[in-house]
């Protein structure tokens, strides 16, 4: 079961997302909150695998909440949800450690897929947002081209992460086990000095670590 919690100040949306999750086999709704002012305590009590986080809430913003949660619970996957696709919010969410970023207009089935993707180590983005992220970073000229000491195998894994693949998809494509993929990704995190898929992907594109 994928334990999931929701932070959203819109009661109707919170309820509809909650019902969607409760009606889906393999998912468990273990918390639903109108604000993120007590996000750390809420996560500690709910023990989620995945968090659906509204980016714009009164009090503690979704981005600040993501940063707070990731600092204490780096294993929790956070999917930001918003009606906006503006560039600044997207990059702030990535830097805060968000695993993915989807628009609130995303169809229910895709939201469920995003939860599964994030839980498996993927980085779910609404296509229009993914394109903006990749294009932005590809247009940047890095100040240098540091050697992070990634092995060829680690670069291959990182390339698949950039393409948005989940851990399971990477394992299938590389004909290796899920645990081996997880081991490679932990080494990639250590070498790149990052703590999430989003950060690893951003750094890989921005510094042209992979093609």
ChimeraX attribute file (.defattr): number of C-alpha atoms within 10 A of each C-alpha:
attribute: neighborCount
match mode: 1-to-1
recipient: residues
	/A:1	9
	/A:2	17
	/A:3	19
	/A:4	26
	/A:5	26
	/A:6	25
	/A:7	24
	/A:8	26
	/A:9	19
	/A:10	13
	/A:11	12
	/A:12	10
	/A:13	13
	/A:14	19
	/A:15	14
	/A:16	12
	/A:17	21
	/A:18	19
	/A:19	12
	/A:20	16
	/A:21	23
	/A:22	15
	/A:23	12
	/A:24	11
	/A:25	9
	/A:26	11
	/A:27	18
	/A:28	18
	/A:29	22
	/A:30	19
	/A:31	18
	/A:32	21
	/A:33	18
	/A:34	15
	/A:35	22
	/A:36	25
	/A:37	17
	/A:38	11
	/A:39	19
	/A:40	18
	/A:41	12
	/A:42	18
	/A:43	19
	/A:44	12
	/A:45	11
	/A:46	16
	/A:47	17
	/A:48	23
	/A:49	21
	/A:50	24
	/A:51	27
	/A:52	25
	/A:53	27
	/A:54	27
	/A:55	26
	/A:56	19
	/A:57	18
	/A:58	13
	/A:59	10
	/A:60	16
	/A:61	17
	/A:62	30
	/A:63	25
	/A:64	18
	/A:65	23
	/A:66	30
	/A:67	21
	/A:68	16
	/A:69	25
	/A:70	20
	/A:71	14
	/A:72	12
	/A:73	17
	/A:74	14
	/A:75	16
	/A:76	23
	/A:77	30
	/A:78	33
	/A:79	28
	/A:80	28
	/A:81	25
	/A:82	20
	/A:83	13
	/A:84	14
	/A:85	16
	/A:86	11
	/A:87	12
	/A:88	8
	/A:89	17
	/A:90	24
	/A:91	18
	/A:92	14
	/A:93	24
	/A:94	24
	/A:95	18
	/A:96	24
	/A:97	28
	/A:98	31
	/A:99	28
	/A:100	27
	/A:101	29
	/A:102	26
	/A:103	19
	/A:104	16
	/A:105	11
	/A:106	14
	/A:107	9
	/A:108	14
	/A:109	9
	/A:110	13
	/A:111	23
	/A:112	15
	/A:113	12
	/A:114	25
	/A:115	26
	/A:116	18
	/A:117	22
	/A:118	25
	/A:119	23
	/A:120	17
	/A:121	22
	/A:122	28
	/A:123	28
	/A:124	27
	/A:125	21
	/A:126	19
	/A:127	12
	/A:128	11
	/A:129	20
	/A:130	19
	/A:131	11
	/A:132	15
	/A:133	20
	/A:134	16
	/A:135	13
	/A:136	15
	/A:137	18
	/A:138	17
	/A:139	10
	/A:140	12
	/A:141	11
	/A:142	13
	/A:143	7
	/A:144	8
	/A:145	10
	/A:146	11
	/A:147	9
	/A:148	12
	/A:149	11
	/A:150	16
	/A:151	12
	/A:152	9
	/A:153	12
	/A:154	18
	/A:155	19
	/A:156	16
	/A:157	23
	/A:158	24
	/A:159	19
	/A:160	20
	/A:161	23
	/A:162	22
	/A:163	14
	/A:164	21
	/A:165	21
	/A:166	21
	/A:167	25
	/A:168	19
	/A:169	18
	/A:170	23
	/A:171	18
	/A:172	13
	/A:173	12
	/A:174	14
	/A:175	10
	/A:176	12
	/A:177	14
	/A:178	16
	/A:179	12
	/A:180	12
	/A:181	23
	/A:182	18
	/A:183	12
	/A:184	19
	/A:185	22
	/A:186	15
	/A:187	14
	/A:188	23
	/A:189	15
	/A:190	11
	/A:191	13
	/A:192	18
	/A:193	13
	/A:194	18
	/A:195	19
	/A:196	27
	/A:197	26
	/A:198	26
	/A:199	21
	/A:200	22
	/A:201	25
	/A:202	22
	/A:203	18
	/A:204	21
	/A:205	22
	/A:206	20
	/A:207	17
	/A:208	17
	/A:209	18
	/A:210	15
	/A:211	9
